[in-house]
Amino acid sequence: MSMILEIGPGRGDFLIYLARERPTEKITAIEYKRKRYEKLLQRTSSFPNIELHFGDARLVLPEFPEESIDETYILFPDPWPKRRHAKHRLFQLPFLGVLQQVLRKKGRVVIATDDESYRNQIREVFEKSTQFSLLPEIFHFPTLYAQKWEKEGKTLFSLIYEKVMV
């Protein structure tokens, strides 16, 4: 059975979309904000293929079995724009190491952001890793944030990386 992971599902719109579109696949999500997690538990209770985890993905992901995830979606992560907060950014080399362990061969990481500098920083981190290659594909899904940013005229960026077979 395939496993799809979403990190930071927010209201769960994309999570529920995945559960409906891919009912035979296991859809897993990690949410670190308690209230969002509790709302997600209620909102997704009728979907037998959704499994929710509460906590920081950097701490929860290492508990997943190696090579167990086919796709990971990280849509509009907090860019932590202030320099002093940059250490809180999700995309750092140790996190990529964990992703590399839990992704299956040719597994994908799909990222969307409205913050160009964060997109550039994410690319720099992935370029330092020999475990992933950037694909030329574009991802778009009308999440709450995507709709909000598009109404404000912001440019949206997507990156899709594939785990390189070693």
SULKATA-V842760 format. One record per residue. OMEGA is omega in degrees with one decimal (NA if undefined). Layout:
OMEGA + OMEGA
//
This chain:
177.7 + 174.4 + 177.7 + -178.3 + 168.8 + 176.8 + -179.3 + -175.9 + 178.3 + 179.8 + 177.2 + -178.3 + -179.0 + 178.2 + 179.8 + 175.7 + 179.1 + -178.8 + 179.3 + -176.5 + -175.1 + -172.6 + -179.6 + -178.9 + 177.6 + -179.8 + -176.2 + 178.1 + 175.3 + 179.2 + -176.5 + 177.3 + -172.7 + -177.3 + 177.5 + 179.7 + -179.3 + 177.3 + 178.0 + 177.8 + 179.5 + -174.2 + -175.9 + -174.3 + -178.7 + -179.8 + -177.1 + -177.9 + 177.3 + 175.5 + -178.2 + 175.2 + 176.9 + 174.8 + 177.9 + -177.3 + -179.7 + 179.2 + -177.5 + -176.0 + 179.2 + 178.5 + 179.7 + 176.4 + 177.7 + 178.3 + -178.3 + -173.3 + 179.2 + -177.8 + 175.0 + 178.1 + 176.5 + -171.4 + 178.2 + 175.7 + 178.7 + -178.0 + -177.5 + -170.4 + -179.3 + -176.8 + -176.9 + 179.5 + -175.0 + -179.5 + 179.6 + -178.5 + -178.3 + -173.3 + 174.7 + -174.6 + 178.7 + 178.8 + 177.5 + 176.6 + 178.2 + 177.8 + -179.2 + -179.3 + -173.9 + 178.2 + 173.3 + 175.8 + -176.4 + 174.9 + -174.7 + 172.4 + -178.6 + -175.0 + 173.1 + 178.1 + 174.4 + -174.8 + -175.1 + -179.4 + 176.9 + 176.2 + 179.9 + 179.0 + 177.6 + 178.9 + 179.7 + 180.0 + 179.6 + 179.3 + 178.2 + -179.3 + 176.1 + -174.2 + -174.3 + 172.6 + -179.9 + 177.8 + -177.9 + -176.5 + 177.4 + 178.7 + 172.6 + 173.6 + -175.4 + 174.4 + 177.3 + -178.9 + 178.8 + 179.0 + 179.9 + -177.2 + 178.6 + 177.1 + 178.8 + 178.0 + 180.0 + 174.6 + 177.5 + -177.9 + 174.1 + 177.2 + 176.0 + 179.3 + 177.6 + 177.4 + -179.2 + 177.5 + -177.6 + NA
//
